[in-house]
Amino acid sequence: MLPLLYLILALAFAVVTVRRSSLSPGGALAAGILAGTVIATVGAVWLVPLFVFFFSSLLISKVLPVTDDAGDAKDRQPRDAVQVLCNGGVYGLVALLGLPPALLLVVMATAAADTWASEIGKYFRQPTYDILRLRPVPPGLSGGVSVSGTLAGAAGAAVVAALGPWLVADFGTAAWLTVTALGFGGMVADSVLGAGLQARYRHPDGQLSDRPNRGARQVGGLRWMTNDVVNLIAILLTTLLALLFLGAE
């Protein structure tokens, strides 16, 4: 009975998210595979951090809309399969390998911190600086940091970590602080990777951007290093580091 219920709910989720342009059809399929992996390995309750990340990101983009920024071409587009897997693939892998469940919170804390920082930082458009070069850059450019974005990232990590007491046995204040700090650190790592390795382009008007639009020339980074790849690497590195702090249960 439960497998049938899960299938019905998955189909409903896919239809709603695709119709509302939250996910592309491929993104919905990837999300369904990820959800199925989580349910089969660690249980349906561990879908909660995924939902908190996904729906909080949607809510922020709706409440704090941004119409112009230097982010990549996927900004404000339905999330595709690559985005879903780069943000959630490590989550599924941790579940599949049976690693300590607190690591699942670290994965989503990192993803939430990065997304909250990006969306809220772009909306408030405060002075933004390249995290490595300390030069002013346009809001939304990968590797750029601002006060509002940094605070938002810390809040995103803390919110996901706050799910710990309901999901992990003996999850106290120290564990909450550890997961929050790791998620925040993952966001910082994402910014460093974005500033140092992600492809960066200068457009004919002199503006920097993550988008290789017509007439733009690459002025930094690796062409294949997109925002999705940066997200995946940052989450993976943070998860590996978390193993040193959280250990095996």
N, C-alpha and C positions, 0 to 999 in steps of 0.2 A: 504493500500500500504506500509506504513512504517513498520508494523510488518513483512511483507514478506521480505522487504529489510534487516531488522535487522537479520532475520533468515538466509538469504543468506550470509551476512557478517560474522555471527557467525560460520557457517559451513566452510566458507573459512578460517577463523582464525584457527579453530580447525584442519583442514587438513594441513595447512602450518606449524603450530607449532608442530604437531605430527610428520610430515615428517622430519622436521628439528631437531627433538629430543629436542625441547625446553620444551614441555609438554608431559606427558604420556597421553594415551587415557582418563584415569580417571581424570587427571589434566585438560585436555581440557574440559571435561564434567563439572567439578566443576567451571571452569572459565566461561563457558557458562551460568550456573545457576546464578553465581554471577553477570554477566553482565546483564542478564535478570531482576534480582531483582533491580539492579541500574536503568535500563531504565524505569522500571514500576513504580518506586517510586520517584526518583529525576530527571530523565531525562538522555538522552544519553550523554549530555555534561559532566556528572560526570564520564564517562568512561575515560576521559582524564587523571586524576591522576593515575588511574590503569595502563593505557598504558605507561605513563611516568615511573612509577616504574618498570613495567615488561620489557620494551624494554631497559631502561637504564641499568638494571641488566644484561640483555643478552649482551649488547654492551660491558660492562666492562669485563665480563667473556671472551669475544672473543678477545678484544684488549689487555687485561692483563691476559693471561692464566696462571694458576697455575697447576703444575703437581704433586706436593707432599705437603701435609700439614696434620695437625692433626685434621682436621674437621671430621664431621660425614660421614657415608657411602653414603649419598645422594649428597655429593658435586660433581658437574659436571655431575650429572645425570639429565634426564628429570624431571621437577617438577611434582610431583604426586598430587593427590587430597588433601591429608593431608596438604602438603605444601601450596597449593593454598588457602585452607580454613583457615589455621592458620595465613597466612599473610593477607588475604583479607576478612575473615569471619566477623570480627568486622566492616569492611567497609560496607558490606551488611546489617548488623544488624542496624547500625546507620541510613542507608538510609531507612530501613524498618520501624523503630520506629519514623521516622520524626524528629530526633534530629537536633540541629543547624548544618547547612551544613559545617561550618568551622571545625567541628569535623572530617569530612571526610578527610580534608587535614591533620589533626593531625595524623590520622591512617596511611595514606600513607607516611607522613613525617617520622614517626617512622620506618616503614618498609624499606623505602629507606635508611635512616641513617644507620640502622643495616646492610643491604645488601652491601651498598657501603663501609662501614667500614671494613666488613669482606673480601670482594673481593680485595679491593685495599691494605688493610693491609697485606694480605697473599702474594700479588704479590711483594711488596717492601721488605718483610722479614726483617723489622727493629727489633731491640730489642723489645720483647713483654713480658709484665708482667701481672701476675694474678691481676685483679683489687682489690681483697680482701686481698690477702696474699703478694702482691708486690714482688713475686718471678718470676724469668724468666721462661717462658713457650714457647713451640713451636708455631710459627705463625699458626693461624687457630684454635687453641684450644679455645673452648667456655670459655668466661670469661677473655680472654687475650686481652690486649689493647696495642696499639703502637701509635706513633705520627702520622704516615701517615694514619693509620686507623681512628684515632680520627678526624683528619682534613677532611678526606673523608666523615665520617659520618655527620659532620656539613654541608658539601657541599650538601649532598644528601637531608637533611632536608630542607635546604634553597631553593633548586631547586623546590621541591614540593610546599613549601610555596609560592614561586613566582607565582604559578598559581592562587593564591587567587584573585587578582584584576579582573581576567576574569570570575571568578566563583561565587564570593560572593560580595554582595552589600556592599559598604562602607568599603572595605578591604584596610586599609592603612598600613603605615610603622609599626605602633605599632602592628597590627594584624599579619603582616609578621614576625616580631621579636618573637611574642608570639608563633606562630605555629612552627617556626624554633627551638626555645628553647625547646618546648614540644617534638618535634621530636627527638632532640638531647638528651634530658633527658630520653626519652623512650629507646634510644640506650644504654645509661648508665645503665638503669634498666635491660635491656636484658643482659648486660655483668655481672652485679651483680648476677642475677638469674643463669646465666650460670656457674659462678665461684662457687656459693654457693650450688646450687641444682641439676644442670644437671649431669647425670652420667658421670664419668670420669674413664678411664682405663689406666693401665700401662702394656705395652707390654714386652715380654721377653727381648728385647734389652734395656729396661729401659725407653723408650720414653712414654710420656703421649699422650693420644688421646681420642677423643670422640667415637671411634669405638670399639665395643666389638669383636675384631678379635680373631681368635683361639689362645689360649695361654695367652690372656690378662686377667688380674684380675681387678675387680672394686676396685678403691681406693678412691672414693668419690661420693657424690651425690646420687640421687635416680634413680634406674634402669629405671623406667617409664618416668623420666623427660628427654625427648629428646630435641633436638634443636628446633623442631617444636612446642612442648609444651611451651618451654621458649619464643619463638616468640609470641605465642598467648597470654600468660599471660602478657608479657611486653606491647604489644599493647593495651590489655584490660585495664590494670592499668593506662596507659598513657591517654587513652580516658576518663576514669572516672575522672582522675585528671583535664583534660582539661575542663570538665564541670564546674569546680569551677572558671576557668579563663575566659571562653568564655560565660558561662551562656546561658540562653534560649533567643532566638530572639523573 
